């Protein structure tokens, strides 16, 4: 929600995102909000969930 995003921005709370692992469960890869959050100035970390389990190298 925009309100939570604003609060995360104000408090500089980091968000760890795993777009490849979450992609197959919830949303399309191109609809992942990682870039949008980054452009809004949120503290975003591109993370891996279980790299040895999924073997993704994108």
N, C-alpha and C positions, 0 to 999 in steps of 0.2 A: 504494500500500500504506500502511496506517496507520503503519508504522515510518518510511517515507520522509517522510510528512506531518509526523510528530513532529520528525524531524531538520530539515526545512525550517523548522518553527516555531521550534525552538531557535536555529537559526543565522540566522533572519530572512532566508532566501533568497526572493527574489521569484519569482512565477510569472506569466508573461504568457500570457493565455488569449484565444483568438479563437473564441468559441462559434458564431458564424454560419458561419465557414468550415469549422471542424472538424465541425460538425453534419452537413453533407452527406456527409462522408467516413466518419465513425466511429460516432457515437451520435445518438440522438434529441435534439432541442433541449431538451426538458423533462428529460432525464436528464443534462444537462451538469453537472459537479460544481462549477461556479463559485460558486454560492451556498453550497454545503456547505463549500468551502474557506474562503470569507470568514467564515462563521459559526464556524469552528474557530479563527479568528485568524491564518490564513496571510496572507502579503503577496501579494495577488492584484491583478493589473492587467488591466483589461478592454481588450483591444487589437483592432486590425484586422489582418488578414493582408495582403490586397491589395485595398483598398477600390475602386480604379479598375477592377479586373478583375471583382469580384463585384457591385458596385452595390447592396449591401444598406444599408437605412436604418432598420432596426428599432431 
